[in-house]
Amino acid sequence: MRRLLLLLVFFPLAAEAQLWLARDTISARDSITLVFSGDVMQHDPQIQGAWDEEKGDYDYMPCFQYIRPYWEEADVVIANLETTLSDRGFSGYPQFCAPWQLARDLRESGVDILTTNNNHSCDKGGKGVQRTLHYLDSLGMPHTGTYADTAAWIAESPLYIRHGQFKIALLSYTYGTNGLPPGKGQVVGMIDTFHIARQIEKARLDTATNIIAFMHWGIEYDTLPNGEQKRLARFLHARGADIVIGSHPHVVQPVEYEMRAGDTVGVTVYSLGNFVSNQSQRRTNGGISLRLKLERQKGKTRYRMDYAGHYVYRPIEEGRRRYYAIPLPDAPRLLGKRDSVLWREFREDTERIIGGVAGKWK
C-alpha cells in the first residue's frame, strides 16, 4: 500500500490542477520522494504478449511485477506514456496505439502521473489524442502534456503536486509530433522558449516551491546530450526550473547537478532510457528509474538522488513473447545465460554513462 493518499483536484478554469498528497503529520522539515521512469512504449509484440486468453483481457501487471516494489517506496512515480490509448485498432511502430488497460495496470502497479506529449502523441490524429485523455481521466490517472483545448491547457498546466511545504509544478514539452498535427483546438506542449518562460513565470507567481520540466528531446540512440539539449537545460534552470527530466533518445544519458555558489540548486537527467519496449539493440533494452528525495527546510530545497537500472527481459512463453522490467539487482536469479550476458552489458554501459553523479538505489 502506498504511504500517502493521492487526490487529484481540478479547479475551475484559470485555477490549478493539483495532485494532493495527504498524510497525518507535517513537520517543519518536510520531504517528498519522487521517482521518474522512462519511455513506456508498445510495439506490436508487446500488445500481442499482453493478451490473456483466460481473462479475455489485456493484462500488463506481470510486466511491472518486479519493478513495483521500487515504485512503492516513492511518494509519487512519473513516467512517459509514448503511445496513444484505445479499445480497438491497436498498432505498434511507426504509429502507436495501445490498449487502455496499459494505463490501468501502470496505475495499479504504482505509477501516479503520466506525461503524454512526445513525438507519438498525434499518431492517431485528434481522435487519438481525445481517446487517450478520455481513458486517463476515466481511470483517475493524472497527466500533463496534451490538452483537449486551450481552456483545458490554461486550467491544467502546470499540474501541481501539493505535499506539506511543497508545491511542485510539472511542465511538459516535446520537440515535435512527427509532423502529425493534433485535432482542431487541441494543445500539445511544444518546446518553445517564449511559452516555456511564461509558464515557468506563471508557476513562480503561483508560489511553486519547485518546478519540474519534462523534455522530449535529443537524438535517438545517442548516449550523450547534444548542444541543443545542453542549451535548453541551461535556459530552463536559468528561468527557474529546478529539475529537468529528459526522454526520447531511448538510451540512458548523463545526469548532472546544477550548482551555484557551491550549492546544488537543480538536477538535469538528459534521458532515462526506455522503461519498456520491444527494442533489443545495445543500450535500448532497459533504462533507469531515478529516485529524487527533496527535503524542504527554511524555504530551501535539498536534493538526494540515486537510481535503479532495469533490464527488459523478453522471453518466449506459451508461444508468445512476454515482457518484464527486471531491476538489475534481481537479474541474476531471474535470467537465463543469454540474457545474463546482455543485462551485464547494459549495467556496465549504464554505470559508465551515469558515472558517480548518482548512486545506486539501495
C-alpha positions in Angstrom: 0.0 0.0 0.0 1.3 3.5 -0.8 2.3 5.6 2.2 0.3 8.6 1.0 -3.2 9.2 -0.3 -3.3 10.8 -3.7 -6.1 13.1 -4.6 -6.4 14.9 -8.0 -8.4 18.1 -7.9 -9.4 20.0 -11.0 -10.4 23.6 -10.2 -12.5 26.0 -12.4 -10.8 27.4 -15.4 -7.8 29.6 -14.8 -7.2 27.9 -11.5 -5.0 24.9 -10.8 -5.0 21.2 -11.4 -3.4 19.7 -8.3 -2.3 16.3 -7.0 -2.6 16.4 -3.2 -0.6 14.1 -1.0 -2.3 13.8 2.3 -0.7 12.4 5.5 -1.4 12.7 9.2 1.5 14.9 10.3 3.5 17.6 8.6 6.9 18.5 10.2 8.8 21.8 9.9 11.4 19.8 7.9 9.3 18.2 5.2 10.3 15.8 2.4 8.9 14.1 -0.6 10.4 11.2 -2.7 9.8 11.3 -6.4 10.6 8.5 -8.9 11.0 9.1 -12.6 10.8 6.2 -15.1 11.3 6.4 -18.8 9.5 5.7 -22.1 6.5 3.3 -21.8 6.3 2.0 -25.4 4.1 -0.5 -27.1 5.3 -2.3 -30.2 3.1 -5.0 -31.8 4.7 -8.0 -30.0 4.1 -6.2 -26.6 0.4 -5.8 -27.4 0.1 -9.4 -28.5 2.0 -10.7 -25.5 -0.2 -8.8 -23.0 -3.4 -10.6 -24.2 -4.6 -13.1 -21.5 -6.8 -15.8 -23.1 -8.2 -17.0 -19.8 -9.2 -13.5 -18.7 -10.3 -12.3 -22.1 -8.5 -9.1 -21.4 -5.2 -7.4 -21.7 -3.0 -7.8 -18.6 0.2 -5.8 -18.2 0.6 -6.5 -14.5 3.2 -9.2 -15.0 5.4 -6.7 -16.9 5.6 -4.4 -13.8 5.7 -7.0 -11.0 9.4 -6.8 -10.3 9.7 -3.0 -10.6 6.6 -2.4 -8.5 8.4 -2.7 -5.1 10.7 0.1 -6.2 7.8 2.3 -7.2 6.1 1.6 -3.9 8.9 3.2 -2.0 8.1 6.6 -3.6 5.5 9.2 -2.8 5.0 10.0 -6.5 6.0 8.0 -9.6 6.0 9.7 -13.0 6.6 8.0 -16.4 6.4 9.0 -20.1 3.4 7.4 -22.0 4.8 7.1 -25.5 1.7 5.7 -27.2 -1.9 6.6 -27.7 -4.7 4.6 -26.0 -7.8 3.0 -27.3 -10.1 -0.1 -27.0 -9.5 -1.2 -30.7 -7.4 -0.6 -33.7 -4.1 -1.3 -31.9 -0.8 -0.8 -33.7 2.9 -0.6 -32.9 5.7 1.3 -34.8 5.5 3.7 -36.5 2.1 5.0 -35.3 1.5 3.6 -31.8 -1.9 2.8 -30.3 -2.1 0.5 -27.3 -4.9 -1.0 -25.2 -6.2 1.4 -22.5 -5.5 -1.4 -20.0 -1.8 -0.4 -20.2 -2.6 2.8 -18.3 -4.9 0.9 -15.9 -2.1 -1.5 -14.9 0.5 1.2 -14.7 -1.7 2.9 -12.2 -2.4 -0.3 -10.3 1.3 -1.0 -10.2 2.2 2.4 -8.7 2.6 5.0 -11.4 0.9 8.2 -10.3 1.3 10.6 -13.2 2.0 10.2 -16.9 3.4 12.7 -19.4 1.6 12.5 -22.7 3.3 14.8 -25.1 6.0 13.3 -27.2 6.6 12.6 -30.9 3.9 9.9 -30.9 1.2 12.0 -29.2 -0.7 12.5 -32.5 0.0 9.1 -34.1 -3.8 8.6 -34.4 -4.7 12.2 -35.0 -7.0 14.3 -33.0 -9.3 11.3 -32.2 -6.2 9.5 -30.7 -5.4 12.5 -28.5 -9.0 12.7 -27.4 -9.3 8.9 -26.6 -6.0 8.9 -24.7 -7.2 11.8 -22.5 -10.6 10.1 -22.1 -9.1 6.9 -20.8 -6.6 8.5 -18.5 -9.4 10.7 -17.0 -11.7 7.8 -16.6 -9.0 5.9 -14.7 -8.3 8.9 -12.5 -4.7 8.9 -13.8 -3.2 12.5 -13.6 -1.4 13.5 -16.7 0.2 16.5 -18.3 1.4 17.5 -21.8 -1.7 17.2 -24.1 -5.0 19.0 -23.6 -8.5 18.9 -25.1 -8.5 22.6 -25.8 -6.9 25.9 -24.9 -9.2 26.3 -21.9 -8.0 22.9 -20.5 -4.4 23.9 -21.2 -4.8 27.1 -19.2 -6.6 25.3 -16.3 -4.4 22.2 -16.1 -0.9 23.4 -16.8 1.1 23.4 -14.7 -0.1 20.3 -12.9 0.8 20.7 -9.2 1.9 18.2 -6.6 0.9 19.5 -3.1 2.5 18.0 -0.1 3.4 19.7 3.2 5.6 22.6 2.4 5.9 21.5 -1.2 4.0 22.9 -4.2 5.7 21.3 -7.2 4.8 22.4 -10.7 5.0 19.9 -13.5 5.5 21.2 -17.1 6.0 19.0 -20.2 7.3 19.8 -23.7 8.2 17.9 -26.9 10.3 18.8 -29.9 7.6 17.7 -32.3 4.9 15.2 -33.2 6.5 13.6 -36.3 4.7 16.2 -38.5 1.3 15.0 -37.4 -1.0 17.8 -36.1 -3.4 17.5 -33.1 -7.1 17.8 -33.6 -8.8 21.2 -34.0 -8.4 23.2 -30.9 -6.2 20.6 -29.1 -3.0 21.6 -27.5 0.3 19.7 -27.3 3.0 21.2 -25.2 5.9 22.1 -27.6 9.4 23.2 -27.0 9.1 27.0 -27.4 11.3 29.0 -25.2 8.9 32.0 -25.2 6.0 29.9 -23.9 8.2 27.9 -21.6 9.5 31.1 -19.9 5.9 32.3 -19.5 4.8 29.0 -17.9 7.7 28.9 -15.5 6.9 32.5 -14.5 3.3 31.5 -14.0 4.4 28.7 -11.7 6.5 31.1 -9.7 3.7 33.6 -9.4 1.5 30.7 -8.2 4.1 30.2 -5.4 5.5 26.9 -6.6 8.4 25.8 -4.4 9.8 23.6 -7.2 9.4 23.3 -10.9 10.0 20.1 -12.9 10.3 20.4 -16.7 9.8 17.2 -18.7 11.6 17.5 -22.1 11.1 15.1 -25.0 14.3 16.0 -26.9 17.7 14.9 -28.2 18.8 12.4 -30.8 17.7 8.8 -30.7 20.3 6.2 -29.5 22.9 8.9 -28.7 24.3 8.3 -25.2 25.4 11.9 -24.9 23.2 15.1 -24.9 23.6 17.3 -27.9 24.2 21.0 -27.9 20.5 21.8 -28.1 19.7 19.8 -25.0 22.5 21.4 -23.1 21.4 24.9 -24.2 17.8 24.2 -23.2 18.8 22.7 -19.9 20.8 25.9 -19.1 17.8 28.0 -20.2 15.4 26.1 -18.0 17.5 26.3 -14.9 18.2 30.0 -15.5 14.5 30.7 -15.8 13.7 28.8 -12.6 13.2 25.1 -13.3 14.8 23.0 -10.6 14.6 19.6 -12.2 14.8 18.7 -15.9 13.8 15.1 -16.9 14.5 14.0 -20.4 13.1 11.4 -22.8 13.2 10.4 -26.4 16.8 9.0 -27.1 15.6 5.5 -25.9 19.0 5.1 -24.2 20.3 6.4 -20.9 22.1 9.7 -21.0 24.1 11.5 -18.2 22.8 13.1 -15.1 24.0 16.5 -14.0 23.7 18.7 -10.9 23.1 22.4 -11.4 25.5 24.2 -9.0 25.5 27.8 -7.8 27.9 29.2 -5.3 28.8 25.6 -4.2 25.2 24.6 -3.6 23.1 22.2 -5.5 20.1 24.1 -6.9 18.9 21.7 -9.5 19.2 18.4 -11.4 19.2 17.5 -15.1 18.5 14.0 -16.3 19.1 14.1 -20.1 17.4 10.7 -20.8 16.0 7.9 -18.6 16.1 5.5 -21.5 13.3 3.0 -22.2 11.1 1.8 -19.4 9.6 -1.0 -21.5 9.7 -1.6 -25.3 10.5 -4.3 -27.9 13.8 -2.6 -28.8 16.7 -5.0 -28.3 19.8 -3.3 -29.6 22.5 -2.4 -27.2 21.6 0.2 -24.6 17.9 0.3 -25.7 17.0 -2.9 -23.8 16.5 -1.1 -20.5 16.6 2.2 -18.6 16.7 3.7 -15.2 14.3 4.9 -12.6 15.7 7.9 -10.9 14.8 8.4 -7.2 15.0 12.0 -6.1 14.3 13.0 -2.5 13.5 16.6 -1.9 13.8 18.0 1.7 12.4 21.4 2.4 13.7 23.4 5.4 13.7 27.2 6.0 12.5 27.9 2.5 15.2 25.9 0.7 15.3 22.5 -1.0 18.0 19.9 -0.6 18.3 17.1 -3.1 19.3 13.4 -2.6 19.5 11.3 -5.7 20.0 7.7 -6.7 18.9 5.3 -9.4 17.8 1.8 -10.2 18.7 0.4 -13.6 16.4 -2.3 -15.1 16.7 -4.7 -18.0 13.7 -5.6 -20.3 13.5 -9.4 -20.3 11.7 -10.7 -23.3 11.3 -14.5 -23.1 9.0 -16.6 -25.3 6.3 -18.2 -23.1 3.4 -20.3 -24.4 4.3 -19.2 -27.9 4.3 -15.5 -27.2 7.0 -13.0 -26.3 6.5 -11.7 -22.8 8.0 -8.5 -21.3 9.3 -8.0 -17.8 11.1 -4.9 -16.4 13.7 -6.6 -14.2 15.7 -4.4 -11.7 19.4 -5.1 -12.3 19.9 -6.4 -8.7 17.3 -9.0 -9.3 18.5 -10.1 -12.7 21.0 -12.8 -11.8 18.3 -15.0 -10.2 15.7 -14.4 -12.9 17.5 -14.5 -16.2 19.0 -17.3 -18.3 22.5 -17.5 -19.7 22.0 -15.4 -22.8 20.1 -12.6 -21.1 22.7 -12.6 -18.2 25.3 -11.5 -20.7 23.0 -8.8 -22.1 22.0 -7.4 -18.7 25.6 -7.2 -17.6 26.5 -5.3 -20.7 23.5 -3.0 -20.1 24.6 -2.5 -16.5 28.2 -1.7 -17.4 27.0 0.8 -20.1 24.7 2.5 -17.7 27.2 2.8 -14.9 29.7 4.3 -17.4 27.1 6.8 -18.6 25.9 7.8 -15.2 29.3 7.7 -13.5 29.5 8.8 -9.9 26.9 11.6 -10.2 24.1 9.4 -8.9 24.4 6.5 -6.5 22.7 3.1 -6.9 19.4 2.6 -5.3 20.0 0.7 -2.0 
